[in-house]
Amino acid sequence: MFRRSMPNARRNRRMNRSNQLSKAVETVETMEESGEQGTELVSHHGVILKSHKSYDCAGTLSLMQYGRNKYIEWKAAEVNVDSDTQDHEWAVVSTGRSSRHRSNSECARAEPLRLNTVNLKSFRVSRHRYGQHLTFAQRGESRSFITFIFHQGNADVFVKSLLGQLKAYRSRRDRNLYDLAEEDSQETQELRRSFAELNLFPETAPYGVWNFIGQFRQRPYEATMGAFSKITDALLYKPAENDDSSVAELLNNSLMEEDAVIANVSGEEYEVIGSKATPILPSRPPVTRGAPLSVERWAQATAEDGRVTDVTAIKKIIFHGGVNPSLRYEVWKFLLGYYSWNSTYAERMCLRKSKVEEYYQMKQQWKSMTPGQEERFSDFRDRKSLIDKDVKRTDRVLSFYAGDDNPNVDLLNSILMTYVMYNFDLGYVQGMSDLLSPLLQLMSNEADAFWCFVGFMDRTCTNFDMDQAGMKLQLTQLHTLLSILDPQFTHYLDQHESGNMFFCFRWLLVLFKREFTQENIMRLWEVFWSDLPCPNFHLLFCAAILDSEKETLYANNSGFTEILKHVNDLSLKIDLDSTLSKAEGLYLQLMNIESELPDSVRTIIGLEPLNPVDGDSENDSIEDDDGDCSNHTEHDSSIETVSLGALGGEVAFERGINFQYM
Amino acid sequence: MSGEKREHLYKILVIGELGTGKTSIIKRYVHQFFSQHYRATIGVDFALKVLNWDPATIIRLQLWDIAGQERFGNMTRVYYKEAVGAFIVFDVTRASTFDAVVKWKQDLDSKVQMADGSPIPCVLLANKCDQQKEGLVNNPPKMDEYCKEKGFTGWFETSAKENVNIEEAARALVSKILLNDKLLHGNDTKDPTKIALDPNGKANGEPPNGKSCAC
């Protein structure tokens, strides 16, 4: 499931290509078998050597001192030698042809890598979807590069430590680039000589580049994802003065021809290519809230016989301003589907009569259960006990439910028990009493509150799925939306083990019930129930809250626990109207670039997918639930993949549980 | 160590069936306060308790209050990681919540371990002991045996309402965590297998720190 976005067949194909190409471009500096004990100066775990392209193969990147020299050293944490690791070649990328080949069995082992810092010219940090990249450039004419991916942690910390240990200067032209001071000691010269003797780079740089591109053009299908990233690193990434711009351009052009592959390479320096996958949002239009649906307007929309005309306009008013509290008692019955908009007074009276009867009939069923029956009916007993536990602690601070022997608490209990009889399979799940509480407070009448609750549950029952599939889907969808609305923040969350969005669990489970006062939750819910402007508007509402909080999270560099705590502590501190405005603004932003939105986003907000599933070709297989199979590049699907990556960063048990739905 | 204060931050899980009083225990412990009307926890809540353990040691306990309904289990397990200790809470008035203790313990042990692979220290809390008890909890020697068998550090009858034994239970858990810390860190030169064995041996060999309360 971990590689869901990359079906096996395709993956294997890529790996085969990878092996072929690894023979074409690589040079290796093996670890000397000196057996010398070094001193660890700096180290960082969970760092991936980029050529591995596998999240399973993280290692430790350290700065080591051996004798008088300092070395950048990388060691794989643990390597499983199986078919999946056959692409574990590692390589210092050079632009020349390799004079040495590695067999597959060699590739299966991720050997440690050691780079003498005197041979390093510079290093650069860059942000990518998959984490931060730290790239070292070697000295000399070879222009070889090696990149490490900081998937779990922050490369900045490592860099800071490096700066404490190495003589390095931040480049004036590129603030992410650090030039290393040259110490042309005797050793350096010796090492250079030994490099030269190895004859790894038979041709001088520019020719080497051209030569390689020539090869690439002749054999495009032997190119691989991994190799592409190496090539682009080597050519597009310009550490200092660079006269290869024409080469880079040429490469860009040739890469364009293969865009299915390239989209993998995302990040600022690949803007030309990356812009294809992540549409740029226009600025957010200002949105103002409207006045609530007034008594006059409602009367105007109600025909003589009681039918509600103008439903579309009424819903629009509700979306923009809610409902006047004095009208809620009536309007909510329509919004929740208890009454149909098209019904007459007479029909509604008739319907209500039968619904009330039906309610009491179902109520009678659990009321008349004898102790003996209950004794032998554990499923019933369990549900009853859960309800009993929860109603006693639902909104007891509100005057409506306060105090001992409050009859409204008994009503809450009765309605939930009756709902168990109405939908025994769903039964009672924690959170339901929260959803019912405002309805009962508003309706007062037991039977009306029940049927409104039924309507509410029809909308939200997937929140209470036994396997939590509905919750997981929403969390994934929220991540998908965020990755378009705010890639930087999404990246931040992914980097901080929060790409699973679990910190929004409470928001979604009880639709923000715990985050707002009873008055405000009524307003928010009626806005949601207008079903405008699109499905899943509540996810945009989540995104709007997060948009207001992200600066705080950045400022504190909040991690998994802090994000969760911060979000939990927002309860009763969220401004409703401005957040609703912002959420609508986010929607308008998306609609402004409607045609550029990936299908994964389109389907969430109710737009037709541009590339519906064709469902037959095997190489398309499963891309994601939304059937977005047309652009199966890693980049497009990275919306899903990133969240997997983030989950993968957590303790191993998570995989077994949470990947099932991914 | 003279004059220098050592600080520890420990993540403690509080788990167990719905409505056993997890939130109440935490609020009592952290805020010295009890209410009948704490809301059901949805997802997870936090609380922080700072202990001046001894003149040289400050301990910060991060208490993770995790929703009890089984259905949310596969969502809330993500919060287990990096925990170094746990309370499993049951309600003495409902034997069914005691029956579920084994399930919670197994779940805990399978999801989080100490660095050496042994289970994290876990104290069993028999909560609401101010009320009529039901089941095995009425037989303390049997409970001792049960805890030994299931690998609990100890057990305590507690009452969040009457403030019974909660401090004591926390102290027992923290002692065990500190002991583990020492065993893990003080053993650098010894045979590595010893580290793995010690905590288990102690957990089984020693009588539980907790004595059941007399209420």
Interface residues (C-beta under 8 A of the other chain):
Chain A: S385 L386 K389 D390 K392 R393 T394 D395 R396 V397 V429 Q430 G431 S433 D434 F464 M466 D467 Q468 M471 K472 N500 F502 F505 R506 L509 V510 R514 T561 L564 K565 N568 E650 V651 F653 E654 I657 N658
Chain B: L18 G19 Q36 H37 Y38 R39 A40 I42 G43 V44 D45 F46 Q62 A67 Q69 R71 F72 N74 M75 R77 V78 Y80 K81 E82 R94 S96 S110 K111 V112
